[in-house]
Amino acid sequence: MDDNNLPDKNCLNCQFLCSYHRKGYDDVNFHVDASVRKRLLAAENVDDVDFFHSGHNSLKCYHEVWDQNMSGFKNEQILNEELTKDRDDFCFWLRHRGNMGFKAAVKVQEKEAEKQDFKKEINLTRTSLDYAKYGIWVTAAVGLGSLLIELYKLVVTGGG
C-alpha cells in the first residue's frame, strides 16, 4: 500500500481501527498503535505484519462497520482495500490521536459531531438572514418605485 495514494479519511488513520480476541460471544478490543499502522501500510499482505502473531488475531472497526472475520474478508486483498477505503461521510471516522481509549474517542467523536451540527446551523441561519436581507432590499426598491410613480403622476398630471 502506498501512503501517497490513500484518501485522507481511511481506516489506517482512524482512531476506531482495533484488533481483538474473540472470547465466546464477546470481543476484547485492543488499540492499534501508530507503529502497527505503519507496518500495515507498508505490508503487501496484512498477515505479514508480526502484530497478528502476538495474539491479537483480527482487525475490525470498533463501531462494527467491518470485521476481518466476516466472510467477505477472508481474502487479504479485500481487507487491504477495506483499510484504505475512502471514509469521508461514510462512517464513524475520527482521526487517530495516539493511544486514546475507545470510550474517550467516542466522546470526542460526539463532541465533534455536535460542533459540525452547530456549524451547519450557523450557516443555515446566515443563509436565511441573507435571504431576509435581500427580501427587505427588494421590498424597499418596490416601495421606492411605487413612491416615484405616484410622485410622477402628481407632477405630470397635476395631482390626479
Backbone as a ProteinNet text record, in pm:
[ID]
protein_1_A
[PRIMARY]
MDDNNLPDKNCLNCQFLCSYHRKGYDDVNFHVDASVRKRLLAAENVDDVDFFHSGHNSLKCYHEVWDQNMSGFKNEQILNEELTKDRDDFCFWLRHRGNMGFKAAVKVQEKEAEKQDFKKEINLTRTSLDYAKYGIWVTAAVGLGSLLIELYKLVVTGGG
[TERTIARY]
85	0	88.7	45.9	123.8	51.6	118.8	60.4	16	86.3	55.1	-75	-117.5	-239.1	-362	-346.1	-458.2	-547.2	-678.2	-766	-735.2	-769.7	-739.9	-807.7	-930	-1004.2	-1012.5	-929.5	-929.8	-911.9	-931.3	-925.8	-787.1	-683.3	-548.1	-516.8	-586.5	-562.7	-686.2	-767.6	-887.7	-864	-913	-899.4	-967.3	-1069.1	-1150.8	-1103	-986.1	-926.8	-880.4	-925.3	-883.5	-857.1	-782.8	-762.2	-838.2	-863.9	-941.1	-917.4	-948.1	-961.5	-1110.3	-1157.7	-1297	-1297.8	-1366.8	-1380.4	-1528.6	-1565.9	-1707.7	-1783.1	-1880.3	-1958.6	-1908	-1805.8	-1754.2	-1620.6	-1597.6	-1468.3	-1391.5	-1262.7	-1173.1	-1096.4	-1122.8	-1067.5	-934.9	-844.8	-713.5	-688.8	-627.4	-590.3	-478.1	-483.2	-376.2	-289.1	-166.2	-81.7	-20.2	45.8	98.3	201.3	284.2	386.7	323.3	217.7	149.2	78.2	20	-46.5	53.7	174.8	278.5	316.8	327.9	362.6	250.3	125.8	12.6	17.1	50	57.7	169.1	280.5	396.3	383.3	302.1	292.7	215.4	258	183.1	57.5	67	-40.9	-47.4	-166	-175.2	-129.3	-136.9	-89.1	62.3	131.8	277.5	321.6	231.3	266	274.4	388.8	411.5	310.8	244.6	141.8	37.7	3.8	-101.1	-54.4	73.9	125.9	151	108.9	131	2.6	-95.9	-218.6	-334.8	-309.5	-417.4	-447.4	-543.8	-552	-641.5	-718.5	-808	-820.9	-853.4	-879.6	-1027.7	-1075	-1213	-1227.4	-1341.5	-1380	-1448.2	-1407.9	-1467.1	-1618.6	-1664.7	-1808	-1876.3	-1804.3	-1857.6	-1902	-1836.4	-1862.6	-1813	-1702.1	-1647.2	-1571	-1548	-1477.7	-1400.8	-1273.8	-1189.7	-1243.1	-1306.9	-1353.3	-1488.3	-1550.2	-1672.3	-1633.5	-1722.1	-1689.4	-1626.5	-1663.3	-1610.1	-1464.7	-1405.4	-1268.8	-1167.7	-1202.8	-1105.9	-991.9	-1023.8	-922.8	-850	-717.6	-641.5	-641.5	-656.9	-662.5	-786.9	-897.1	-1020.7	-1000.9	-932.2	-905.2	-817.7	-712.9	-628.8	-711.4	-802.6	-889.9	-980.9	-1028.8	-1116.4	-1040.6	-917.8	-837.1	-807.7	-801.2	-761.6	-877.7	-998	-1116.5	-1141.9	-1192.4	-1227.1	-1347.3	-1329.8	-1435.7	-1500.3	-1477.7	-1535.7	-1687.7	-1757	-1903.6	-1961.6	-1886.8	-1934.9	-1962.6	-1881.2	-1896.6	-1858.3	-1797.8	-1769.1	-1623.2	-1563.4	-1420.8	-1383.9	-1273.1	-1215.7	-1064.2	-997.2	-852.1	-783.8	-687	-611.8	-537.7	-550.2	-492.2	-405.5	-327.7	-242.1	-318	-278.3	-333.9	-457.5	-542.1	-668.3	-756.6	-820.4	-910.5	-1035.8	-1103.8	-1220.8	-1336.5	-1356	-1465.6	-1441.9	-1318	-1285.1	-1299.8	-1257.9	-1268.7	-1414.4	-1502.4	-1645.2	-1696.3	-1654.1	-1696.8	-1642.5	-1515.9	-1457.8	-1534.7	-1566.3	-1640.5	-1778.2	-1845.8	-1976.8	-1965.8	-1861.5	-1842.1	-1812.2	-1731.2	-1701.5	-1827.1	-1911.2	-2036.9	-2127.8	-2132.2	-2210.8	-2158.1	-2025.5	-1965.8	-2003.8	-1998	-2033.3	-2180	-2267.4	-2409.4	-2430	-2357.9	-2369.7	-2322.7	-2212.1	-2163	-2265.2	-2328.7	-2431.2	-2549.1	-2589.3	-2699.7	-2663.4	-2541.2	-2497	-2499.9	-2450.3	-2451.4	-2593.3	-2684	-2824.1	-2885.3	-2853	-2904.1	-2851.4	-2721.6	-2663.1	-2730	-2752.3	-2817.9	-2958.9	-3031	-3167.5	-3166.4	-3071.3	-3061.5	-3026	-2940.4	-2907.4	-3031.6	-3112.1	-3235.6	-3330.3	-3339.9	-3425.9	-3375.6	-3244.3	-3185.3	-3217.7	-3202.9	-3234.1	-3382.7	-3464.5	-3609.2	-3643.4	-3576.7	-3600.4	-3558.5	-3442.8	-3396.8	-3495.2	-3546.9	-3643.5	-3771	-3817.7	-3938.3	-3916.9	-3801.4	-3770.6	-3764.5	-3705.6	-3696.1	-3834.9	-3920.2	-4056.4	-4132.6	-4116.9	-4183.1	-4134.3	-4003.7	-3948	-3996.5	-4002.4	-4055	-4199.3	-4280.1	-4420.9	-4431.9	-4348.2	-4348.4	-4310.2	-4208.6	-4165.5	-4274	-4342.5	-4452.6	-4563	-4597.5	-4701.5	-4658.3	-4529.9	-4479.8	-4483.9	-4448.2	-4451.9	-4594.1	-4689.3	-4829.4	-4873.6	-4830.5	-4866.4	-4806.4	-4681.9	-4614.3	-4665.1	-4678	-4715.4	-4863.3	-4944.5	-5088.7	-5149.3	-5071.5	-5122.1	-5206.5	-5183.2	-5246.8	-5354.4	-5383.9	-5490.4	-5493.2
-118	0	123.2	226.7	348.6	461.5	521.4	626.6	747.1	776.1	894.2	880.2	760.3	737.8	715.1	722.7	695.5	817.6	795.7	908.2	961.3	1086.9	1148.5	1074.2	1030.8	960.4	812.6	731.4	587.1	517.1	388.8	313.9	313.1	321.1	318.9	444.2	553.7	673.2	709	609.2	628.7	577.3	649.3	612.4	479.6	442.6	325.9	196.2	199	73.9	-2.4	-125.6	-201.6	-347	-410.1	-553.9	-617.5	-746.1	-808.8	-957.9	-1008.6	-1153	-1177.2	-1282.9	-1320.3	-1425.4	-1396.3	-1491.7	-1525	-1638.5	-1674.6	-1579.4	-1509.3	-1413	-1270.7	-1252.5	-1119.3	-1096.9	-971.3	-931.4	-852.9	-879.7	-797.9	-711.4	-580.3	-487.8	-430.2	-411.9	-353.5	-239.7	-135.2	-21.4	-61.2	-14.4	-38.6	86.1	74	193.5	232.9	348.7	408.1	318.4	249.9	165.8	49.2	-8.8	-118.2	-65.4	54	114.2	134.5	178.8	198	64.5	-39.8	-171.7	-225.7	-200.2	-241.1	-168.6	-41.7	37.3	-12.9	-50.7	-94.9	-238.5	-319.3	-462	-484.2	-583	-624.6	-700.2	-767.4	-851	-831.7	-804.8	-777.6	-894.7	-1016.5	-1131.5	-1130.3	-1051.9	-1042.2	-960.3	-885.9	-799.6	-884.8	-878.3	-963	-937.7	-827.2	-791.4	-902.7	-967.5	-1068.7	-1200.8	-1212	-1334.9	-1319	-1203.8	-1179.7	-1201.2	-1263.8	-1293.3	-1204.4	-1086.4	-1000.5	-1046.3	-1133.3	-1206.6	-1146.8	-1044.7	-991.5	-840.6	-779.7	-635.6	-611.7	-499	-458.5	-309.8	-256.8	-121.7	-132.8	-48.9	-51.6	-32.2	46.4	71.7	-34.4	-142.2	-257.6	-226.2	-129.3	-103.8	-222.2	-282.1	-401	-482.3	-608.3	-700.8	-798.6	-815.4	-903.9	-1046.3	-1090.4	-1228.8	-1252	-1145.2	-1167.7	-1237.9	-1312.7	-1398.9	-1324.7	-1199.3	-1125.6	-1086.8	-1101.2	-1054.9	-1168.1	-1285.6	-1395.4	-1369.2	-1301.6	-1263.8	-1139.2	-1147.1	-1036.1	-911.8	-928.2	-812	-730.2	-798.6	-729.2	-653	-712.7	-643.3	-520.7	-534.1	-418.5	-306.8	-343.5	-243.5	-178.8	-257.8	-204.3	-105.2	-136.6	-48.8	84.5	86.5	207.7	276.1	227.2	283.9	426.2	510.9	648.4	646.3	701.7	700.4	837.1	927.7	1061.6	1050.2	1096.3	1094.2	953.8	853.1	715.9	648.8	676.2	601.4	688.5	631.1	698.2	742.4	779	809.2	922.6	900.9	1002.7	990.7	1100.6	1097.6	1032.8	946.1	876.1	976.7	963.5	1057.4	987	895.2	824.8	717.7	692.8	582.1	618.7	703	737.7	613.4	590.7	476.6	493	382.8	386.2	465.2	454.8	529.5	679.6	722.5	864.7	908.9	824.8	859.2	875.7	791	804.3	939.3	980.3	1110.8	1225.1	1215.5	1318.1	1323	1206.8	1199.9	1266.1	1240.1	1300.9	1452.7	1502.1	1647.4	1707.8	1639.1	1688.6	1689.7	1589.1	1585	1700.4	1729.5	1843.3	1974.4	1989.2	2109.7	2122.5	2010.7	2012.5	2051.1	1994.9	2029	2176.7	2228.5	2369.2	2458.2	2419.5	2496	2496.1	2382.3	2374.9	2465.3	2465.3	2551.6	2698.6	2735.4	2874.2	2911.8	2823.2	2852	2864.7	2778.8	2790.5	2920.9	2961.6	3087.5	3205.2	3201.4	3309.6	3316.1	3201.7	3198.7	3255.4	3216.4	3266.9	3417.7	3466.6	3611	3685.2	3624.2	3685.2	3696.1	3588.4	3593.9	3700.1	3708.5	3810.8	3950.6	3969.8	4099.4	4134.5	4037.7	4063	4091.9	4022.6	4046.8	4187.9	4235	4372.5	4472.4	4448.6	4538.2	4539.3	4424.3	4416.7	4490.9	4469.1	4537.4	4688.3	4731.7	4875.1	4931.6	4858.4	4904.9	4915.5	4817.1	4821.3	4938.8	4958.2	5070.8	5203.9	5216.9	5340.4	5361.9	5254	5264.2	5310.6	5256	5296.8	5443	5486.2	5626	5718.7	5681.7	5763.7	5771.9	5658.8	5660.3	5754.8	5749.1	5838.5	5984.4	6011.5	6149.3	6196.3	6111.3	6145.2	6180.3	6097.1	6122.5	6258.5	6291.7	6421.1	6537	6524.4	6633.3	6647.2	6538	6545.3	6572.7	6506.5	6522.2	6627.3	6677.9	6781.5	6729.6	6604.7	6554.8	6454.3	6421.4	6329.9	6245
0	0	0	-69.8	-80.5	-8.1	88.9	171.3	88.6	-20.2	-100.8	-177.2	-206.1	-283	-196.4	-66.5	23.4	38.8	52.1	82.9	223.3	248.4	377.7	492.7	471.4	576.5	539.9	606.1	583.1	716.9	719.6	845.9	908.8	828	884	965.8	939.4	1020.4	1104.6	1131.9	1213.6	1355.7	1451.1	1592.5	1622.6	1545.4	1576.7	1512.3	1446.6	1399.8	1523.4	1537.9	1655.4	1618.2	1703.8	1692.4	1808	1795.3	1903.2	1908.9	2028	2051.8	2068.1	2012.4	2035.5	2144.8	2254	2363.6	2377.4	2325.9	2327.4	2236.3	2295.1	2218.5	2237.6	2319.4	2348	2278.7	2240.8	2184.3	2288.7	2299.1	2381	2282	2284.2	2186.1	2232.5	2137.8	2164.4	2066.7	2116.2	2033.3	1937.7	1814.8	1717.5	1715.4	1766.4	1778.2	1644	1643.7	1520.2	1451.9	1528	1465.3	1390	1444.1	1375.7	1251.4	1261.4	1145.7	1031.6	1066.4	963.4	901	983	930.1	841.4	880.5	797.3	663.1	666.7	544.4	453.3	512.4	433.9	384.4	448.4	414.9	285.4	212.2	93.4	135.1	249.1	297.7	448.7	503.5	646.9	732.6	681.6	758.5	774.8	691.3	701.6	822.9	881.5	994.7	1120.8	1188.8	1306.7	1418.2	1414.5	1512	1526.2	1415.2	1418.1	1476.6	1499.1	1557.6	1707.7	1761.4	1904	1984.1	1923.5	1995.9	1957	1900.2	1852.1	1710.2	1694.7	1569.4	1462.2	1488.2	1386.3	1398.6	1286.6	1282.9	1261.9	1309.7	1283.7	1313	1273.9	1313.7	1450.3	1544.1	1677.3	1670.4	1572.4	1555.6	1469.4	1439	1367.8	1225.4	1161.1	1020.2	938.5	980	915.5	1018.9	986	1075.2	987	1012.8	932.5	929.9	1034.3	1040.7	973.4	922.3	845.2	715.5	660.6	547.8	430	406.5	293.5	306.8	425.1	447.1	458.4	414.7	418.4	320.9	211.6	113.6	165.9	181.5	239.7	152.3	21.2	-66.2	-34.6	-6.2	29.7	160.6	257.7	383.3	358.8	277	244.5	182.9	93.5	31	135.5	229.3	334.1	422.7	455.4	540.8	474.1	342.5	270.7	199.7	217.7	152.3	201.8	113.4	149.7	244.4	363.7	465.4	485.8	393.1	405.2	396.3	497.9	505.1	491.2	534	518.8	652.4	751.6	876.2	995.5	1095.6	1222.1	1231.9	1120.8	1114.7	1210.7	1282.3	1370.5	1358.7	1330.4	1310.6	1431.1	1402.1	1506.6	1593.6	1724	1819.1	1922.3	1879.5	1974.3	2048.1	2168.7	2246.5	2326	2271.8	2336.5	2341.1	2452.6	2466.2	2381.8	2356.7	2270.8	2331.3	2461.4	2525.2	2514.5	2537.6	2524.5	2379.3	2286.4	2143.9	2102.6	2155.9	2125.1	2174.7	2294.1	2347.2	2261.6	2221.5	2134.6	2003.1	1950.9	1824.7	1839.1	1949.8	1973.2	1980.6	2049.6	2058.7	1922.1	1842.3	1708.1	1621.6	1636.9	1561.9	1603.4	1734.1	1781.6	1723.7	1718.7	1659.6	1512.7	1440.9	1299.1	1281.5	1365.5	1358.5	1387.9	1487.8	1524	1408.9	1344.3	1229	1115.8	1093.4	989.5	1023.7	1150.9	1192.9	1175.4	1209.4	1192.2	1044.7	959.2	815.8	761.2	807.6	765.1	812.5	936	989.1	907.9	875.1	793.6	656.6	596.6	465.6	475.6	578.9	598.3	618.5	696.3	717.6	588.7	506.8	377.2	289.6	284.2	206.1	260.4	392.4	452.2	416.3	420.6	385.4	240.3	149.3	9.1	-8.5	66.8	62	105.9	208.9	256.9	149.4	85.3	-21.1	-138.8	-176.7	-286.5	-248.3	-126.8	-79.5	-77.1	-30.4	-27.6	-169.2	-262.2	-400.5	-463.8	-439	-491.4	-430.2	-300.2	-234.1	-288.1	-308.8	-363.7	-505.9	-583.9	-721	-721.3	-633.6	-623.6	-584.1	-491.4	-447.5	-562.6	-639	-753.2	-860.5	-883.5	-981	-934.4	-807.1	-754.2	-761.1	-731.5	-742.2	-887.5	-980.7	-1122.8	-1165.2	-1119.8	-1152.6	-1099.4	-977.7	-919.1	-997.8	-1036.4	-1105	-1249.6	-1321.4	-1461.8	-1481.1	-1404.6	-1423.8	-1332.7	-1246.2	-1156.3	-1044.1	-1005.1	-884.5	-909.6	-1027.3	-1034.5	-1149.4
[MASK]
++++++++++++++++++++++++++++++++++++++++++++++++++++++++++++++++++++++++++++++++++++++++++++++++++++++++++++++++++++++++++++++++++++++++++++++++++++++++++++++++

